[in-house]
Amino acid sequence: MSPGGKAFLKTLVFTILLPGLVTAGIPYCLLAPQPEFEIGPFRFVGIISIVLGAAVYFWCAWDFAFLGYGTPAPIDPPKVLVVKGLYRFVRNPMYVALGSALGGEAILFESLRLLAYAILAWVLCHLFVVLYEEPTLRKKFGTRYEAYCQAVPRWVPRVKRSLD
């Protein structure tokens, strides 16, 4: 099996354990029996946010496995700095995807608890990125990572406009 194939299998296991718990297990436990606010049919917009979040996560997980030869798990990160795909527009598309999915769940299920959880998860992701991930990547990839940080924003995707 290729290094990318092995990394992808490990990514699937990691995805079930951590992102699966964060986006499905914990939200399920937090859901109240009744909606905590009512937004009517607009709540189904949450499905779009969930699906987009899942699609972005799996695209990035694929890139981690087959371009970076690693996984999203901090104990088995990519061996190669991934700067292609969605990583051209934002440095942390997986965390943006997580926020999108959790926000979508809060909207779909009309849940203030899930909204508070989504905000807490976002804050924890930000702290993890700033305090652990970025310093670790700076040590591992040096000036290449520094140049990447200068060119690509941390959280809000930026699409460069062509001057043509």
N, C-alpha and C positions, 0 to 999 in steps of 0.2 A: 504494500500500500504506500502511496506517495506521502511525503511529509504533510502536504496540504490535506489529504484525505484523513490522516490520523488526527490532525489538528481539528478538522471539522467534526469528527466523531466525539472528541473530547469537548468541543464547543456545544454539541447537542446535549451531552450529559450536564454540563455546566448550566445551560439554558433552562433545563427542566428544574434543576436544583435552586439556583439563585433568582434569575429573572422570573422564572415561573412562580416561585414563592412570593416575590415582591409584587408582581402584576396580577396574580390570580389568587394565591392562597391567603395572603394577608387581607386584600380587599374583600374577599368573600367573608372572612371573619368579621370585618368591620361593618358590613352592610346592615342597616336597620331593617326591620320587617316592613316598614312603610317608607315612601319617599320623604326626605327631609325638606324638600322644596319642590315646587311644581313649575315646570317650564313647557309642559305639553309636548307636542310632536317635535319641538326643537331638540328634545333630549336625544333623538336619533342621530343628530350630528355627532354625538359622542362615538358612534360606531366608526365614522370616518376617521376620527382621531386615533382610535384604537387600532384600526387596520393599518393606517399610515405608520403609526409607531411600531407595530409588529413588522411591517415590511422593511422599514429602515433598519431595525435591529438585525433582521436576518440577512439583509444585504451586507451590513457591516461585519457581521459574524463570518459570512462567506469570505469577505476581503481579508479579515484577520487570519483565517485559516489558509487561504490559497495565495495570498500576497505576502502576508506577514509570518506565515508558518507558526502561528500561535493561537491562543484563545482569548476571550474577554476576561478570563479568570486571572486575577493578579498573581497567582502562583504559577501560571503558564502563559505569560504574555507573548505577543508576537516577537519574533527574533529580528524582524526587519520593520523599520518605521513605515507604517501604512499612510500614504499621503494621496492615494488615488480614490476614485469613486466619490462617495459623499464626504470623505475627509478633505476634499479640495475646497469645500464650502464652509465647513465648521469642524473644529478639532475634536468635538465630543458628540458625534451624531448618535451614538448609542444612548447616551444619557438624555439627549433631546428626545429621542424615541421613547424612552421610559417616561419622561414627563408628559409626552403626547398621549401615551396609552393610559397613564393614570388619570390625567385630566379628562380624557374621554370617558373613562369609567365613572368619574364623579358626575359628569354631565348625563351620561346614559342612565345611571341609577338614581339621579337626582339626590346625591348624597353629600351633605356637608362633611361628614366623617371622612369620606374618600377624598374630598377636596383638601381637607386639613392634612391627611396622610400624604397626598401628592405634593403639597408644599413642603412638608417635613422631608420627604424623600429627595426632593430637589435640593434643599439646603444641605442634606447629608452628602449628596453627590457632589455638590459644589465644593464642600470642605474636603472630601476625599480627593477630588481632582487637584485642588490648590495645594493641599498639604502633603499628599503622597504621590499621586500620578505624575504631575508635572515635574517635581524634583527628581523623581526616579527616571523619567524619560530624558531629562537634561543630562543626568549622569551617564545614561546608557548611549544616547545618540548625539550628545554634544552640540556642536554648532549647527548641525543639520536640523536638529529639533528647534534650536533657537530661531533659525531662519524660518522654519515652518510656523512657529508661534507669531512671528512678525507678519507673516503673509495671510494667516488664516485665523479668524476670530474663535474665541473659546466656546461661546454659547449661541450667539445669534448668527444664523447662516448669512453669508454675504455672497451674492452673485455678482461677480465683476462684470461691468458693462464693457462691451467692445467699443473701441474708438472708431471703428469703421463706419 
